[in-house]
Amino acid sequence: MLCWGLRKCPSCSPCHSKESYAGSDRSTKSCAFHSKKPFICIVFLSLVFSFLVLYTKPLQSYSFLSALPTSTRPGVKHGNGWSSSALHSQNSSAVVIPLFSVPYSSSQQNLIESQGFSRHPRLKVKGAQRRLPEVLIIGVRKCGTRALLEMLNLHPNIRKRDAEVHFFDDDDRYSRGLEWYRRKMPISFDNQITIEKTPSYFVSHEAPARIYAMDPNIKLLLIVRDPAVRVLSDYAQILESKRAKGSYFKPFHKLVFLPNGDINDSYNAIQISQYLIHILRWLRVFSRSQLHIVDGDRLIQNPYSETRKVEKFLGLPSRIQSSNFYFNRTKGFYCMRNETHQKCLADSKGRRHPYVDPGIMERLRRYFAPFNEEFYKRVGQNFSWPTS
């Protein structure tokens, strides 16, 4: 008869009966110990497995969060605030942050959520939430709004909404309400400013009053450049898009001039460059102190000096340095970098303009000159754009 549980006892014969080793206390204890070994191993392995399942992913995520800069680290607030222990707080202001992402299809995700499950293991982080923007880049189209947003994003206290939302200039989206708009914003912490960019706000008739209704103290950023060059840049973008689709697009001079030779002020690109017309609408709603105007031509040449002015306007500590910019000779404009990575704007930015007869550009500049002079007076800032 097999002595089960005692077979691997080195001090016992595999088939000894209890009587055969009862006389030896030492032998009995040794065999008893070996008989319990499988049970102890099973218990130990179970504990290890439970620890890995329950704690490994949260610890990995906490290590990631701890590696963030102190100024942006979840659960850390300077002054009389709270510390990283608040990561486990159930405070109502905390936001649920996914720890990792699984590429489910939309149908799979709907099924998971209908069963009351989440596809993400989650961690509540105190102070992290989606907030309505405190700063808006309202325009102007083709003046460098994307470059400005990306440059400001170098600052640790700024969180950008990457895509344009078109909330205040689109009736359908605006009807969805501020809560819908807030959910479109990135997650930010108490010491960070959320910025959203939609250049078409500048030319919208409804946007100023709608933005004021959301936040009468909001700060606005406007970037402008030589209006004649802006018209050409606008044309170049649409021309490239039409060519990609194999569509015909009128030559530049046929769009900017009427058959009788007058400037075609019904052409959308011309209307957008009439900065004076649009700025009057904004200054009727907001004070000049709430609006900072960036010189788009200087931003291209010296991005550090222009972003430094924006930091000051927003009341942020100076964090963006000249070393964060480097000139890319291949692209022909400045790119950005920090301690971990570098970024250049997409190839669609800074595209070459088609050749236009200098006489056409001279006529456009003469047309815009009176608009520009009055614009300078209204905003108290002279951009010295050429008049011929």
Secondary structure in CASP SS format (residue, H / E / C, confidence):
PFRMAT SS
TARGET T0000
AUTHOR 0000-0000-0000
METHOD secondary structure of the structure
MODEL  1
M C 1.00
L C 1.00
C C 1.00
W C 1.00
G C 1.00
L C 1.00
R C 1.00
K C 1.00
C C 1.00
P C 1.00
S C 1.00
C C 1.00
S C 1.00
P C 1.00
C C 1.00
H C 1.00
S C 1.00
K H 1.00
E H 1.00
S H 1.00
Y H 1.00
A C 1.00
G C 1.00
S C 1.00
D H 1.00
R H 1.00
S H 1.00
T H 1.00
K H 1.00
S H 1.00
C H 1.00
A H 1.00
F H 1.00
H H 1.00
S H 1.00
K H 1.00
K H 1.00
P H 1.00
F H 1.00
I H 1.00
C H 1.00
I H 1.00
V H 1.00
F H 1.00
L H 1.00
S H 1.00
L H 1.00
V H 1.00
F H 1.00
S H 1.00
F H 1.00
L H 1.00
V H 1.00
L H 1.00
Y H 1.00
T H 1.00
K H 1.00
P H 1.00
L H 1.00
Q H 1.00
S H 1.00
Y H 1.00
S H 1.00
F H 1.00
L H 1.00
S H 1.00
A C 1.00
L C 1.00
P C 1.00
T H 1.00
S H 1.00
T H 1.00
R C 1.00
P C 1.00
G C 1.00
V C 1.00
K C 1.00
H C 1.00
G C 1.00
N C 1.00
G C 1.00
W C 1.00
S C 1.00
S H 1.00
S H 1.00
A H 1.00
L H 1.00
H H 1.00
S C 1.00
Q C 1.00
N C 1.00
S C 1.00
S C 1.00
A C 1.00
V E 1.00
V E 1.00
I E 1.00
P E 1.00
L C 1.00
F C 1.00
S C 1.00
V C 1.00
P C 1.00
Y C 1.00
S C 1.00
S H 1.00
S H 1.00
Q H 1.00
Q H 1.00
N H 1.00
L H 1.00
I H 1.00
E H 1.00
S H 1.00
Q C 1.00
G C 1.00
F C 1.00
S C 1.00
R C 1.00
H C 1.00
P C 1.00
R E 1.00
L E 1.00
K E 1.00
V E 1.00
K C 1.00
G C 1.00
A C 1.00
Q E 1.00
R E 1.00
R C 1.00
L C 1.00
P C 1.00
E C 1.00
V E 1.00
L E 1.00
I E 1.00
I E 1.00
G E 1.00
V C 1.00
R C 1.00
K C 1.00
C C 1.00
G C 1.00
T H 1.00
R H 1.00
A H 1.00
L H 1.00
L H 1.00
E H 1.00
M H 1.00
L H 1.00
N C 1.00
L C 1.00
H C 1.00
P C 1.00
N C 1.00
I E 1.00
R E 1.00
K E 1.00
R C 1.00
D C 1.00
A C 1.00
E C 1.00
V C 1.00
H C 1.00
F C 1.00
F C 1.00
D C 1.00
D C 1.00
D H 1.00
D H 1.00
R H 1.00
Y H 1.00
S C 1.00
R C 1.00
G C 1.00
L H 1.00
E H 1.00
W H 1.00
Y H 1.00
R H 1.00
R H 1.00
K C 1.00
M C 1.00
P C 1.00
I E 1.00
S E 1.00
F C 1.00
D C 1.00
N C 1.00
Q C 1.00
I E 1.00
T E 1.00
I E 1.00
E E 1.00
K E 1.00
T C 1.00
P H 1.00
S H 1.00
Y H 1.00
F C 1.00
V C 1.00
S C 1.00
H C 1.00
E C 1.00
A H 1.00
P H 1.00
A H 1.00
R H 1.00
I H 1.00
Y H 1.00
A H 1.00
M H 1.00
D C 1.00
P C 1.00
N C 1.00
I C 1.00
K E 1.00
L E 1.00
L E 1.00
L E 1.00
I E 1.00
V E 1.00
R C 1.00
D C 1.00
P H 1.00
A H 1.00
V H 1.00
R H 1.00
V H 1.00
L H 1.00
S H 1.00
D H 1.00
Y H 1.00
A H 1.00
Q H 1.00
I H 1.00
L H 1.00
E H 1.00
S H 1.00
K H 1.00
R H 1.00
A H 1.00
K C 1.00
G C 1.00
S C 1.00
Y C 1.00
F C 1.00
K C 1.00
P C 1.00
F H 1.00
H H 1.00
K H 1.00
L H 1.00
V H 1.00
F E 1.00
L C 1.00
P C 1.00
N C 1.00
G C 1.00
D C 1.00
I E 1.00
N C 1.00
D C 1.00
S C 1.00
Y C 1.00
N H 1.00
A H 1.00
I H 1.00
Q H 1.00
I H 1.00
S C 1.00
Q C 1.00
Y H 1.00
L H 1.00
I H 1.00
H H 1.00
I H 1.00
L H 1.00
R H 1.00
W H 1.00
L H 1.00
R C 1.00
V C 1.00
F C 1.00
S C 1.00
R H 1.00
S H 1.00
Q H 1.00
L E 1.00
H E 1.00
I E 1.00
V E 1.00
D E 1.00
G H 1.00
D H 1.00
R H 1.00
L H 1.00
I H 1.00
Q H 1.00
N C 1.00
P H 1.00
Y H 1.00
S H 1.00
E H 1.00
T H 1.00
R H 1.00
K H 1.00
V H 1.00
E H 1.00
K H 1.00
F H 1.00
L H 1.00
G C 1.00
L C 1.00
P C 1.00
S C 1.00
R C 1.00
I C 1.00
Q C 1.00
S H 1.00
S H 1.00
N H 1.00
F E 1.00
Y E 1.00
F E 1.00
N E 1.00
R C 1.00
T C 1.00
K C 1.00
G C 1.00
F E 1.00
Y E 1.00
C E 1.00
M E 1.00
R E 1.00
N C 1.00
E C 1.00
T C 1.00
H C 1.00
Q E 1.00
K E 1.00
C C 1.00
L C 1.00
A C 1.00
D C 1.00
S C 1.00
K C 1.00
G C 1.00
R C 1.00
R C 1.00
H C 1.00
P C 1.00
Y C 1.00
V C 1.00
D C 1.00
P H 1.00
G H 1.00
I H 1.00
M H 1.00
E H 1.00
R H 1.00
L H 1.00
R H 1.00
R H 1.00
Y H 1.00
F H 1.00
A H 1.00
P H 1.00
F H 1.00
N H 1.00
E H 1.00
E H 1.00
F H 1.00
Y H 1.00
K H 1.00
R H 1.00
V H 1.00
G C 1.00
Q C 1.00
N C 1.00
F C 1.00
S C 1.00
W C 1.00
P C 1.00
T C 1.00
S C 1.00
END
